[in-house]
Amino acid sequence: MGLRWYHFALWAAFIAIMVAIPEFVSKGTLRIIIFANFLAIFAISWDVLSGRTGYISFGHPFLIGIGAYTSAILTKRFDVPIEWAIPAAVVMTMIGGIIVFLPALRIKGSYFALVTLAFMELTYQLVQVIRPDLTGGTRGMSGVQTLTRGALNGYYLSASLMVTIALSMWLLMRTQLGTALSAIGMNEESVRGSGLSTTKLKLFAFLTSAFVAGLGGAFYVHYLGSIAPRALFDINFLFTIIVAALIGGASTIIGPVIGAFFLTFLLEYLRPYLPGAERYFIYGLIALLLYMYEPKGIIELLRKGWHRLFSRHSVETPS
Amino acid sequence: MSHPLQIDKLVKRFGGLVATDNLSFTVEQGQSVGLIGPNGAGKTTVFAQIMGEHRQTSGSIRLYGKDIGAASTPERIRLGVSRTYQVPRPFAEMTVLENIRVGQMPNNLWQMIRRKPQHEKEVELALSVGFLPSDLGKTPGELSMGDLRKLEMARTMATGTSVMLLDEVFAGLTVAEIAQIASLIQQMRKDGMTFLIVSHDLKALEPLVDKVIAINYGARIAEGTFAEVMNNADVRSSYLGAA
């Protein structure tokens, strides 16, 4: 996989920072970081599928929603222990991933994106009318069992989940499999023409993405202790995930993590100055400028900076 | 012994249009066969059917004696037949070596994760089609048309193919590049590769082929050595449009 010393150094530094953060920040900031951790998980999930294969998913809240709802319903309505509910939620989300995969056998590009958007909208309408006694209908659910108490425990749980997912996906994407998935994004016909089954590869990408989304969704609902369909199946939530992945650097796993933190803090720090929706104007402007001048995202800016610092010693760029 | 490629009574209809009309031919082991015909004669459609990109309406395609009519494109490639495209289709954001790597990969997800890229073999393939060591890290955007053709041939060879279908390999190339590609094909013929080559550049094709098949409106109009086919009255009229 071509691991180098600086890969170990960077990962060690990343983990050390994540462990040390609670020592330096307030409870309030910690709660913001917890949200950034979950956003990073969702952005990684999106990146594994859309960043690599080019099948742009506008339906990620659909997958996250399956994970969150399954675990919430199982624990709250059926008293299933949480350690069984979460794996069950992940399995359900992967089944959802297969549903999203089916149109990808036939269509791609914007048509695929729109179909996945329809999945999200459809689920939003369905949870309100089908068995509202289970889903809580429009009002959603509250009083869902939580895994942790207090910001500190919530932080450690979300951070270790995020770091574990990021590290394992990063390692997975550095194998030849990751190369093959990227190749699909560049030219799917040529991948077939190289003797590889694109159906198999795409199914793997959808299942892996759904696995991460389901895990994130289930843990998220057990952190919040509640679920609100209007906030979950929401176009703003969807775009926050996608912009986090793109602004950080799609197809890199680490980029989406950086993007998620950048975006979360940007929106939070603008809050005192611009309490309303105007914040989104600044956020849009920054995203636009970044895409214009560095379409590969923040990670590419960092990479260039690193390269400038160390170019005398190393011709390789970290990736 | 069974032939590498045997096509029997192949028919392909697109609605009312007969694109391949009862076409039969055989390519023998180590042979290089030219497939020629005027624009729209159905040469590329024949390629597409051999590769399984289009399914034939009727007739059979055999690869080393095995009927591959029901196999998918990746399955056919693993059985030993591959093609290049008239317009090269590289992976735009990958280096030369990474492009070749995709051709080398095993079609098994677990093996893909477990196995490391065979770096030496990638380099060997890249150099064997005529890349310089300094080209290996370049991306397709930095390559000339001739280099893109070489890259396609290297990626095709990386799949372990023994029958290569080349679609208009000389289109859009400079004279020097044509000479390079031609000598590459000659070298590969010596190494035992079986070829089916479509080309409009008959002058470049002549030294590369043992046999030529001419088709028009999807049907075979002549078969034989290059000189025989060129002197065939039907071939001349199909190209020149005169009787």
Boltz contact constraints between the chains, C-beta under 6 A:
constraints:
  - contact:
      token1: [A, 175]
      token2: [B, 113]
      max_distance: 6.0
  - contact:
      token1: [A, 176]
      token2: [B, 105]
      max_distance: 6.0
  - contact:
      token1: [A, 176]
      token2: [B, 112]
      max_distance: 6.0
  - contact:
      token1: [A, 176]
      token2: [B, 117]
      max_distance: 6.0
  - contact:
      token1: [A, 177]
      token2: [B, 112]
      max_distance: 6.0
  - contact:
      token1: [A, 177]
      token2: [B, 113]
      max_distance: 6.0
  - contact:
      token1: [A, 180]
      token2: [B, 105]
      max_distance: 6.0
  - contact:
      token1: [A, 183]
      token2: [B, 91]
      max_distance: 6.0
  - contact:
      token1: [A, 183]
      token2: [B, 102]
      max_distance: 6.0
  - contact:
      token1: [A, 186]
      token2: [B, 91]
      max_distance: 6.0
  - contact:
      token1: [A, 186]
      token2: [B, 92]
      max_distance: 6.0
  - contact:
      token1: [A, 186]
      token2: [B, 93]
      max_distance: 6.0
  - contact:
      token1: [A, 187]
      token2: [B, 89]
      max_distance: 6.0
  - contact:
      token1: [A, 187]
      token2: [B, 91]
      max_distance: 6.0
  - contact:
      token1: [A, 190]
      token2: [B, 89]
      max_distance: 6.0
  - contact:
      token1: [A, 192]
      token2: [B, 73]
      max_distance: 6.0
  - contact:
      token1: [A, 192]
      token2: [B, 74]
      max_distance: 6.0
  - contact:
      token1: [A, 194]
      token2: [B, 102]
      max_distance: 6.0
  - contact:
      token1: [A, 194]
      token2: [B, 103]
      max_distance: 6.0
  - contact:
      token1: [A, 194]
      token2: [B, 159]
      max_distance: 6.0
  - contact:
      token1: [A, 195]
      token2: [B, 74]
      max_distance: 6.0
  - contact:
      token1: [A, 195]
      token2: [B, 77]
      max_distance: 6.0
  - contact:
      token1: [A, 195]
      token2: [B, 78]
      max_distance: 6.0
  - contact:
      token1: [A, 195]
      token2: [B, 107]
      max_distance: 6.0
  - contact:
      token1: [A, 195]
      token2: [B, 159]
      max_distance: 6.0
  - contact:
      token1: [A, 196]
      token2: [B, 74]
      max_distance: 6.0
  - contact:
      token1: [A, 196]
      token2: [B, 107]
      max_distance: 6.0
  - contact:
      token1: [A, 197]
      token2: [B, 74]
      max_distance: 6.0
  - contact:
      token1: [A, 197]
      token2: [B, 107]
      max_distance: 6.0
  - contact:
      token1: [A, 204]
      token2: [B, 109]
      max_distance: 6.0
